[in-house]
Amino acid sequence: MMVFGNWKVTAEGIAWNSNGFNHFLIPKTSLNATRMTAEGVLYEWILLATEEDWLTQNDLYDLNFAFVYAMAKFNMGFNYDIFDDTLEVQYEQFDDEEEEEEEF
């Protein structure tokens, strides 16, 4: 098992490592799932995690590292271009959230 912040990579996949109410699990079998968007093909699980309001930016940065590690560990055919495009969308969402907070 490898731990990245509050995320743990196990033989089953990536799991939020918390005793609280929030849970997030990425099964190894679908770790490399993608979604076609207007921005191109992106990694599904990174987008789903980014949409969770309870995960902080630091949590998501840690997940990004855990994701890359898990993709290599499970030999899932990691694609740097897809990951870069996914992170670009993730960072744009961070910027949008910060702008919304500044308006209040």
Rosetta silent file (secondary structure, phi, psi, omega in degrees, C-alpha in Angstrom):
SEQUENCE: MMVFGNWKVTAEGIAWNSNGFNHFLIPKTSLNATRMTAEGVLYEWILLATEEDWLTQNDLYDLNFAFVYAMAKFNMGFNYDIFDDTLEVQYEQFDDEEEEEEEF
SCORE:     score description
SCORE:     0.000 S_00000001
   1 L     0.000  141.379  177.566    0.000    0.000    0.000 S_00000001
   2 E  -125.994  139.787 -176.649    1.163    3.511   -0.817 S_00000001
   3 E  -116.412  134.356  175.539   -0.315    6.675    0.736 S_00000001
   4 E  -126.250  101.174 -176.383   -0.597   10.114   -0.889 S_00000001
   5 L    59.374 -120.799  178.673   -2.083   12.585    1.583 S_00000001
   6 L   -95.861   14.619 -179.897   -5.521   11.182    2.417 S_00000001
   7 E  -110.560  140.681  174.682   -5.474    8.715   -0.500 S_00000001
   8 E  -125.058  136.569  176.257   -4.254    5.149   -0.354 S_00000001
   9 E  -100.498  118.208 -179.827   -3.365    2.970   -3.318 S_00000001
  10 E  -119.261 -177.079  177.466   -4.145   -0.666   -2.558 S_00000001
  11 L   -64.093  -19.696 -178.329   -4.428   -3.829   -4.621 S_00000001
  12 L   -92.029  -18.532 -178.313   -8.081   -2.868   -5.279 S_00000001
  13 E   145.332 -144.340 -179.914   -7.473    0.684   -6.508 S_00000001
  14 E  -116.058  131.042 -178.393   -7.407    4.161   -4.968 S_00000001
  15 E  -132.468  143.684  171.677   -9.470    4.982   -1.875 S_00000001
  16 E   -67.460  124.985 -173.324  -10.083    8.076    0.223 S_00000001
  17 L   -99.256   78.498 -176.758   -8.408    7.226    3.515 S_00000001
  18 L  -145.200  149.240  175.832  -10.735    8.805    6.055 S_00000001
  19 L   -92.175    3.262 -177.513  -12.932    7.744    8.925 S_00000001
  20 L   -79.589 -165.114 -176.641  -15.414   10.508    8.121 S_00000001
  21 L   -79.264  -23.914 -175.286  -18.667   10.473    6.209 S_00000001
  22 L   -84.904  138.501  179.124  -17.159   11.078    2.789 S_00000001
  23 L  -134.988  144.548  175.031  -16.035    8.190    0.641 S_00000001
  24 L  -151.330  123.569 -177.287  -14.433    8.007   -2.767 S_00000001
  25 E  -131.709  130.091  175.267  -13.174    4.802   -4.348 S_00000001
  26 E  -111.896  106.850 -179.620  -11.591    4.302   -7.751 S_00000001
  27 E   -66.911  141.077  178.892  -11.617    0.607   -8.618 S_00000001
  28 H   -54.129  -37.186 -174.868   -8.469   -0.705  -10.269 S_00000001
  29 H   -65.837  -23.420 -179.849  -10.571   -2.213  -13.054 S_00000001
  30 H  -121.402   17.479 -177.109  -11.826    1.187  -14.260 S_00000001
  31 L   -54.495  -39.676 -175.782   -8.901    3.389  -13.245 S_00000001
  32 L   -92.357   18.288  178.327   -8.096    4.287  -16.861 S_00000001
  33 L   -61.243  142.087  179.385  -11.696    5.137  -17.841 S_00000001
  34 E  -123.604  165.265  178.510  -11.988    8.215  -20.043 S_00000001
  35 E  -133.106  134.404  175.209  -14.724   10.691  -20.968 S_00000001
  36 E   -84.716  125.143  179.695  -15.111   12.539  -24.268 S_00000001
  37 E  -129.869  177.992  175.999  -15.633   16.250  -23.624 S_00000001
  38 L   -62.577  -26.511  179.772  -15.470   19.475  -25.593 S_00000001
  39 L   -84.963   -7.109 -178.842  -11.840   19.707  -24.413 S_00000001
  40 E   119.494 -162.169  179.046  -11.059   16.216  -25.727 S_00000001
  41 E   -83.292  127.230 -177.060  -10.623   12.827  -24.088 S_00000001
  42 E  -130.636  157.102  177.835  -10.084   13.158  -20.320 S_00000001
  43 E   -73.486  120.407 -174.596   -9.611   10.782  -17.395 S_00000001
  44 H   -57.287  -49.972 -172.413  -13.067   10.149  -15.889 S_00000001
  45 H   -67.391  -33.139  177.052  -12.081    9.587  -12.256 S_00000001
  46 H   -66.560  -41.120  177.816  -10.015   12.776  -11.988 S_00000001
  47 H   -65.011  -44.025  179.711  -12.991   14.755  -13.303 S_00000001
  48 H   -60.952  -42.305  179.175  -15.417   13.008  -10.920 S_00000001
  49 H   -65.995  -39.841 -179.619  -13.175   13.745   -7.942 S_00000001
  50 H   -63.495  -29.119  179.470  -12.763   17.375   -9.010 S_00000001
  51 L   -76.878  -12.028  179.926  -16.556   17.731   -9.014 S_00000001
  52 L   -77.215  119.853 -177.518  -16.750   16.674   -5.338 S_00000001
  53 L   -65.999  -28.546 -174.697  -17.252   19.808   -3.197 S_00000001
  54 L   -80.826  -12.501  177.061  -15.778   18.241   -0.061 S_00000001
  55 L   -87.419  130.854  179.086  -12.371   17.542   -1.614 S_00000001
  56 L   -82.359  168.715  175.994   -9.898   20.406   -1.299 S_00000001
  57 H   -59.446  -40.695  178.876   -7.438   21.443   -3.974 S_00000001
  58 H   -62.850  -39.248  176.323   -4.666   19.822   -1.915 S_00000001
  59 H   -60.084  -41.870 -178.511   -6.676   16.599   -1.762 S_00000001
  60 H   -70.720  -36.134  174.306   -7.023   16.666   -5.540 S_00000001
  61 H   -60.942  -44.509  178.224   -3.309   17.355   -6.055 S_00000001
  62 H   -61.828  -40.053  177.680   -2.578   14.318   -3.878 S_00000001
  63 H   -61.928  -39.508  179.463   -5.067   12.267   -5.898 S_00000001
  64 H   -57.831  -43.495  177.869   -3.283   13.271   -9.104 S_00000001
  65 H   -66.005  -43.410  179.143   -0.034   11.810   -7.734 S_00000001
  66 H   -61.844  -39.176 -179.574   -1.826    8.690   -6.482 S_00000001
  67 H   -61.852  -48.749 -179.903   -3.481    8.308   -9.894 S_00000001
  68 H   -61.835  -44.544  178.963   -0.181    8.410  -11.801 S_00000001
  69 H   -59.755  -47.493 -177.259    1.378    5.978   -9.336 S_00000001
  70 H   -65.636  -39.573  178.439   -1.582    3.579   -9.544 S_00000001
  71 H   -59.609  -41.351  178.433   -1.683    3.693  -13.337 S_00000001
  72 H   -70.832  -44.429 -178.427    1.978    2.630  -13.410 S_00000001
  73 H   -58.405  -42.338 -177.330    1.567    0.081  -10.609 S_00000001
  74 L   -92.354    3.446  178.673   -1.360   -1.624  -12.366 S_00000001
  75 L    52.652   54.854 -173.054    0.188   -1.212  -15.835 S_00000001
  76 L   -95.650   10.123  176.674   -2.934    0.543  -17.118 S_00000001
  77 L    73.344   51.509 -179.367   -1.452    2.291  -20.159 S_00000001
  78 L   -57.641  134.498  179.274   -1.087    5.811  -18.770 S_00000001
  79 L  -116.296  111.924 -177.256   -1.400    8.519  -21.436 S_00000001
  80 H   -61.543  -37.526 -179.298    0.460   11.749  -20.636 S_00000001
  81 H   -64.890  -44.784  178.030   -1.499   13.792  -23.190 S_00000001
  82 H   -62.988  -42.402 -179.726   -4.847   12.742  -21.732 S_00000001
  83 H   -64.295  -44.892  178.036   -3.563   13.438  -18.207 S_00000001
  84 H   -59.486  -44.545  178.610   -2.237   16.887  -19.167 S_00000001
  85 H   -63.915  -38.359  178.891   -5.556   17.773  -20.806 S_00000001
  86 H   -64.397  -44.667  179.537   -7.424   16.490  -17.730 S_00000001
  87 H   -65.934  -33.474  176.962   -5.291   18.589  -15.382 S_00000001
  88 H   -61.071  -43.643  177.609   -5.833   21.641  -17.558 S_00000001
  89 H   -66.377  -41.067  179.219   -9.597   21.264  -17.097 S_00000001
  90 H   -61.045  -46.346 -178.608   -9.115   20.600  -13.369 S_00000001
  91 H   -67.177  -34.144  175.191   -7.002   23.750  -12.910 S_00000001
  92 H   -62.452  -39.117  178.337   -9.512   25.824  -14.877 S_00000001
  93 H   -65.741  -39.377  176.438  -12.178   24.656  -12.434 S_00000001
  94 H   -58.759  -46.039 -179.938   -9.928   25.685   -9.511 S_00000001
  95 H   -61.493  -42.584  178.761   -9.561   29.154  -11.067 S_00000001
  96 H   -61.604  -42.219  179.931  -13.333   29.426  -11.574 S_00000001
  97 H   -65.283  -40.059  178.756  -13.978   28.480   -7.936 S_00000001
  98 H   -65.557  -39.174  177.557  -11.460   31.057   -6.703 S_00000001
  99 H   -63.939  -40.049  178.243  -13.090   33.755   -8.824 S_00000001
 100 H   -63.788  -40.149  179.672  -16.517   32.850   -7.410 S_00000001
 101 H   -65.989  -35.879  179.770  -15.147   33.105   -3.852 S_00000001
 102 H   -68.095  -25.760 -179.115  -13.651   36.535   -4.584 S_00000001
 103 H   -71.453  -20.798 -177.985  -17.061   37.813   -5.699 S_00000001
 104 L   -91.387    0.000    0.000  -18.483   37.296   -2.210 S_00000001
